[in-house]
Amino acid sequence: MAADNPGSHPLTRRALVAGAAAGTLAFGAEPASAQRCPAVPPARTKGPLVWLEMDQQDIDEAYDNDVYAFNAKSINDRRVYNNQIVRDILDKPQRVAYGPSEIEKLDIYKTRRANAPVLVFIHGGSWRGGRADQFTVYSEPYVKAGANFVVLDFNNVGETNGDITPMVEQCRRAVAWVYRNAASFGANPNELYLISRSSGSHLSSCVLITEWEKQGLPRDIVKGAVLGSGMYDLKPVRLSKRSGFVKFTDAMEQELSAMRHIDRINAPLVVAHGTLETPEFQRQARDFAKALEAAGKPVKLVVARGYNHYEVGETIGHPYAVLGRAAFEMMKLDRA
Amino acid sequence: MTKHSSDRLSRRALVAGAAGTVALAAEPASAQRCPAVPPSRAKGPLVWLDMDQHELDESYDQSVYAFNQQHITDRRSERNEVVLKLLGKPDRVAYGAAEIEKVDIYKTRRANAPVMIYVHGGAWRNGRSAQNAYLAEPFVKAGAHFINVEFNNVGETDGDIGVMVEQCRRAVAWVYRNAASFGGDPNALYLSGHSSGGHLAGCVVITEWEKQGLPRDLLKGALLGSGMYDLKPARLSARSRYVKFTDAMEEALSAQRHLDRIHTPLVLVHGTLETPDFQRQTRDFDSALRAAGKPVTLIVAKGHNHFELGESLGNPYGVMGRAAFEMMKLTTVV
């Protein structure tokens, strides 16, 4: 469930070798065996339906991405590996406060181009994991292509007593800060874009329904957003075991379901999901795109064939694949 | 080396077979569920290092160690379609007499530009140049020509890899001689290959070019991903069922046994999730090159399996793409 730091797969072949009797059992070698043998889950008797055609176990699994992506740990390893490579290459980001609390800071990766567009990234992690410095890896293509890249830090839901609302408010304040202070770091406030994945795309969608005019800002401060693998209606999430760590209320569900406030969206959106994501994560993206279209809002649905939840997210750092390609097109950046 | 057959047994298929009382959620996403430890079994006699026949066979069967092979193929197909629309069809030019002996040239706009030649993998028995169109885009956009070499698969050469190596060699020589005809700089010629293409590219690197009146350092650099550089263990594995290995083939086409003929700086890459012997092949080739005083860089890519590593050549910010861009001094900066 912890999207950013998924549970490891502790039962390696190596561990078994250690536990087995003296060398008579054959166990090849490397932890590569963690990628062996995808399996069909055992048959079981279905319980009462709790959401669409799902019983409790179905919906719990549909909101647990690790169940549908058993290479979650490998992908996380590779992000850590690539993150370090990029941290060694790029200058340290400028870390600036957008609010009074310690966590309310953002990391600015500056491009050399003057008055350049700015892409704000909101990380995922099931609302309960993730820190800005883990995502340097995504910044490099944008910085090199002439855009500023800003990674937001904000609280995890474990630090907000189970309330997602303060996290949404933090993201909103951070985006407003970027708009108001863009010039201070060489960015063009009139070319402000959002990109995100997983629970970060839920938060992004809530940023997109912000009534900016109530704080004297233009309604269209965000010029476009790429939302990968997100949740846009909280009802099924609330019915899932995620309610074990998010204290959902009727008000929270209503306020923070972007799907229910489509009239407040003033930016063109790209909504993406992978074909290997959980049934619910696929449906959430599909239904949101449909609702936007029905409301006459500009939206493009990207269905990424052969990508699971985490692999979709990885493409933020890839100018030629799913989310990265969409962002480059949205911002009209030239590649490489 | 076959596609993962269990992917086909989807939960949906099970639903169809059951009477509706069994709960089976939905999408083919379930194909990615549940990593498994292989069942324990009695180990047989050792045939290679610490491996018995079963282990060695698995070590030369990528699908055993990369459950998502088919998914990666799926996303490559989709990207090929996108890229062909963006770049247009490549120029397809003959480098030899046979129908298959062609190169696909994806041209960049820059004049006198460097050239990257790619040799595809597929366990020597699969793969066509068009399946790797997607790799061209980053290079073309960054000011380099990209060339996919078409050559026979081993099923078409009566089990002989030697023919395929000769095709790749002739293709590279053709590119050197004809670079100017498509705006390429013959003095900035680079090679890359993945998997069995890493093996073939390794054999291209040991070509004695001087015997055909070409400069020994015709290749300015080579990037070899997940390859094989000594054929002995491959010969001992199940791959000998479709490759007709001989002593002469094993000797002539094991690059590791001809280090003195290498006049090209090499970058070798493997993923930490590859099979044990594929990891070892790269590691040992690197050690041997180092011991012989040849310029080599080893990259061990954490969290990448065999196919994920190959895919990364199409991303300037991924492992192999980054290495290629550095080797060719291509810049991603606007």
Interface residues (C-beta under 8 A of the other chain):
Chain A: H9 L11 T12 R13 L16 A20 G23 T24 L25 A26 F27 G28 A29 E30 P31 A32 S33 A34 Q35 R36 C37 P38 A39 V40 P41 A43 R44 T45 K46 G47 E53 M54 D55 Q57 D58 E61 A62 V67 Y68 A69 F70 N71 S74 I75 N76 D77 R78 R79 V80 Y81 N82 I85 V86 R112 R113 E140 P141 K144 A145 G146 T275 L276 E277 T278 P279 Q282 A304 R305 G306 Y307 N308 G317 H318 P319 Y320 A321 R325 L333 D334 R335 A336
Chain B: H4 S6 D7 L9 S10 R11 L14 A18 T21 V22 A23 L24 A25 A26 E27 P28 A29 S30 A31 Q32 R33 C34 P35 A36 V37 P38 S40 R41 A42 K43 G44 M51 D52 H54 E55 E58 S59 V64 Y65 A66 F67 N68 Q70 H71 I72 T73 D74 R75 R76 S77 E78 R79 V82 V83 Y134 E137 P138 K141 A142 T272 L273 E274 T275 P276 Q279 A301 K302 G303 H304 N305 E308 G314 N315 P316 Y317 G318 V319 R322 L330 T331 T332 V333 V334
